[in-house]
Amino acid sequence: MTVTQDGLEATDAVAYGPGIDPARLAVCLDVLRELDELDVDHPDAIMVRRATSHIYRTVKQRRRQERRAAKTAHDKAVTEATATGSAERIDDETEGILPSSQVEPGKIAGILQRPRSCYTCKTRYTEVDYFYHQLCQNCAAENRARRDARADLTGKRALLTGGRAKIGMYIALRLLRDGAHTTITTRFPKDAIRRFKAMDDSAEWMHRLEVVGIDLRDPAQAVALADRVAEQGPLDILINNATQTVRRLPSAYAALVDGEGAPCRPVSCPPTTSSAPSTPARSTDWPRCPSASADSRHRRWPTSPWSRATPAWSGTARAPPSTRAACCPTSSTPTPGSRPSSRSPRWNCWRPSSATTRRRSS
């Protein structure tokens, strides 16, 4: 098959779009040929060189941007092929995480075109682990080896802040499955209870779980929680995981806020062969917690609408032994500026106890 010049021009027009009029292009080429005959310092020669140098810089910048975009797209595809960096990663642990952490040792998701620094040891790496996309191969192997390590925590008491989702929930599950009596804090206790009850083995450890609805940005609530934990005896494990490093729009919490305000439906725990109490699971209809407000923007406490309000939890309401998940309800939702009632439940989160006051003054 013979390819004609007209065919090539038609193909170029389809690939690159419409070009310059042939007559004008011929004039341009004639001018460039005449440029060689002019003196180097001739004004016309200088003007043409300036115009062509601008075109050259523009083309060079475009090609550089295209190369950078290609590298970025390639590295993004490699990252999304990992478990922790996948765009399809499911934050709700009750729905699972893709892909599974059980992968072949040494398997990589791809090779980066731009080296990265390992999150742990800061070594530059290009081979991306199939699960840990922010770690080099050595650190990924060590983390994978320790990921399923177990310890006997029978009889130990643990307090975990921010234990509703992601790494917080995985830490809580590990503590519970290792035998520890675990208390977790969260702004969305009902959603936390739903997540833990959805675990297949929840009936084996649910009686050792306590969920406290609290917003740790409020110093009054934090002090009250510390007093209550101290009253219950020695604490063996303390893990401070709660944080607000990821900024999200208030609308991102709308579903969680609505869920906290709705009645909590009874959920039956899966059957188990363990010796844990078999009391049917039930839940309490808690009032809406102001700390679970959709307005979750970062604020300094002097301007917070809840800095002087009675928190939505000032006592602990324990469910039966099969669940023991508590949101610490009050009789009504407080309003900003309100004072604590003299009939507060067992403990008051408004002022520190005398023992705490003495510790602070000493």
N, C-alpha and C positions, 0 to 999 in steps of 0.2 A: 504494500500500500504506500502510495506516495503522499507526503504531507506538503501541501502548498504553503506559500507565504501568507495567503489570505487565511488559511486554516490556523496558522500560528497566531496571527493577529486576533482572530476570533477567540482562540483559547486564552490568550493574554487578557483580552477584554473581560472574559468571564471570571478569570482568576483575580485580576487586580482592579477591575472596574474601568470605566471610561478614561481614556488618556487625553493627551494634548492634541489639538487639531494638527494634522500632518503638515499643513502649509506653515503654520506658526512654528512648529518644531524644526522644519527645514531652515527657516530664517534664524532660529536660535543657533543651530549648528554652524551656519555660515558665519555668524558673528563670532563664535568661538574660534573658528579657523582664522579669521582676520586678526584675532587677538595676538596670535604668534608674530604677526608682522609689525605690531605696534611696539613702541618703546616701553620698557618696563615701568617707567615713571609717568607714562602718559595718563592723563585723567580718566580717559575711557577704560584703559586697562585696569587702573586701580578700582574703578567702580564695578567692573565685571568680576574682579577677584573677590571683592567684598561680598558680592551677591552669591558667588559660588561657594565661598567659605562658610557662609551662613547655611546654605543647603547641606554642605558636608557635615557641619556640626549637628544639624537637625537629624540627618540620617543616622549618624553615629549614636546619638542619644536614643533614637527609636530602637535601634538594634540592641543597645545595652539594656533598655527596659524590657524588650522581648526576651532576652536571655535571662534576666532576673525573674521575669514572670514565669518562664518555663521551669526554672529551678524551684521557685516557690510552689508551683503546682505539683511538681514531682515530690518534694519533701512533704507537702500536705497529704498527698496520696499515701505515702509511706506511713505517716503518723496515723491516718485514719484506718490503716490496716491493723493497728494494734488494739488491744483491749481497752487500755486506759485513755487512748487518744482518739478512739472512734467517734465519729459524729453521730452514730446510732447507739452510743452508750446509753443505757437505761439507768437513771439515777435511783429509781425505785427498786430496791433489792428484792422485793417480792416478785418482780417480773424477770429477774435474772440479769446477767451482764454478758455481753457478747464481745469477743468470743470467750470461751472458758479459760480459766487460768491454768488448766491442765494441758500444757503444751510440751513438745519435745525439747529437751535441754539443748540450749545453743541455737534454737531456731530463731531466725531474724525475719522481720517484716520487710526489710529492704535496706538499701544503701542511700544515705543522705548525700546530696550534692553540696550542701553547706554544713560543715561540721558544727556540732553543738557541744555545749559544756554539760557534763553529767551533773545532775541536781545534787548528788551526794559528794562526790570526790572532785568535781570540777574538771575532770579530764575531758579533753576534746574527743569526740567519737563520731563515727559515721554509720556504723552498723547498729540498727535499731532493733531492740529486743521485741519479740512478738507480743509481749504483755506490757512491760514497763517502757513506755516510749521516751521517758525523760532520764533514763539511766543508761550508763555504759554497760557493756556485756558483763564485766566483773561484778559491778554493784547489782545488776539485775539478777545474776546467778545467786548472789548471797541473799538478796531479798526473797527470791523464790524458795531457797532452801529453808528460810526461817518463817515463811508465810504460814505453813501448816504446823509449826512447832506447838506443842501442848505443854501445860503445866498443871499440877494439882493445886487448885485454889479453894478446895473445900473448906468452908468455915470462914473464908476471908470476906471482908467488906470492901466494896469498891464504889467510888463516885466518879462518874463520867459526865462531863458537861458536853452538850452538843451531841447527843447519841441517837438522834432520830434517823439520819440518813447517811449514805456514803460511808466514809471511813469510820465515822462515829458509830454507826450501827454495826459494822463489822467488828469493831473493838468490843462493843457490848455483847455481841453474840459469842465472841471468843471467851470473854469473862464468864458468861452464863454457862456455856458448854463445859468450861473447866471447873465449874462448881462454885463460883463466887456469888455472894449476894450483892446484886448490882443495882445502884440507883443512877438513873440518867436524867438529865435536865434537857428541856426543849421548850421552844415557844409554841409548839403545836403538839400537845400530848396525845390528842386523839389519833392523829395521823401516825404517831410513833407506836401507839398500841396496835393499830391496824397492821402496821408493818411487821411487828414482832409476832403477832398472832398468826400471820400468814406463813411463818416458817413451819416446815414439816415437823420439826422436833420441838415445837414450842411447848407442848404439854410436859416435857421433861424438865424444863427450867423456868417456866413462866411464873411459878410460885416464888422464885427468887428475884423477880424483876420489880422495880418500883420506878414509875415515871413521874417526874415532877414538872409541872408547867410553870416556867419562870422565864423572865427576860433579864439576863445578867447585866444588861446595860443600866439597870436600875440598882444603885448601890443598896437601897433599903431591902430589896428582894435578895440580893447576894448575901448581905449580912444575916438576914433571917434564915436563909438556907444553911449558912455556916453554923449558926447557933443550933439549929435542929440536928445537923449531922453530929455536932459535938455532944449533944445530949444523948444520942443513941450509942455512944461508946467509941472505942478506938477505930480509926479508919486505916485500913491496910493499903489501899491503892487509891490514888488520886490522879486522874487524867484530865487535863484541861484542854479540851478539843474545841469548845465553842468559839466561833470567830465570825467576823463579818467581812472577810477579805473580798468576797464576790459581791459586787454591787448589782442589784436587780431593781427593776421598776416595781412600784407598788402593785401593779396588776399581776405580777408574777406570783404573788402570794394570795390572790383573790380566792382561788379554790381551797387553799388551806384554811383561810379565815372562815369561809363558809362552812367548811367541815367542822371547825371547832365550835361554831354556833349551833350546829344541828345536833339532835339527840344521838347518843351513841348506841348503835344497834348491838344486840347480843351476838357474840361470835363464839362458836364452839371450837375448842382446841382439838387438834388431831389426836386420834387414839395413840396410846403409848403403853409400853410394857414396864415402865419405870415405876418406882415406889412413890412417886410424887403424889400429893393429894389430888383426888379426882373430882373436886367440887366443880359443878358446871360453871363455865366462864360467864361473867356478866360485866356490864360496864355501867358507869354512872353518867347521868345527864348533867354535864357541867355547863355553867354559864359561859358566855363568850368572854375570852380573856383579852383584856386590853393590850397586853404585851404581844398578842398575835395580830396586831393591827396591820391592815394593808399598807399603812404608811410606815414602811420599814426603812425609810431613809436614815442615814447617819446623822445624829444630832448630838450636840453637847448637852449634858444633863440639865444645866440651868434653864434651857429653853424647851426641855422635853415636856409634853403635855401630861406625862404620867410620873414626873419626878416627885410630885407631892400627892399622888393618888394612892389609895389603898390598893395594893396589888390584888389580882383576881384570885390569888391563893394565899391563905394565911393559916392553913392547917392541912393535915394530911388525911385524905379519905382513902382507906385501903379497900380494895376489892377482895373477894374471897381468896383463899390461899392459892387457887389455881391460876389466878391472874396477878393479884397484888400489884396492880398498876394504878397509880393515883395521880390525879391532876390537882388535888388540894383545892376543892371548890369553896366558894363563899355563897352566902344567901342571895346576894345581888351584885350586879356589876357596879363598881364604884365610879364616881365621877371625879374629874380633876379637882384638886383642892380639898377633897373630903378628908375627914379625920377617921382614924380607926375606931371601930365600935368597941365598947367596953365588954361586949360579949363575943369577942373574937375567939375562934377555936383554940386548940391547945397551945399554939405558939403564935406570937405576933411578929410580923416581919417589918414592923415600922421602926422599932428602936432596938438597939443591941441589948443583950442581957447585961446584968451587973458584972458578971464575970468577964464578958467581952470588953466592957468599959474599963475594967481594972487592967486588963491586958494591954489595952491601947494606951492608957495613961502611964503605965510603968515603963 
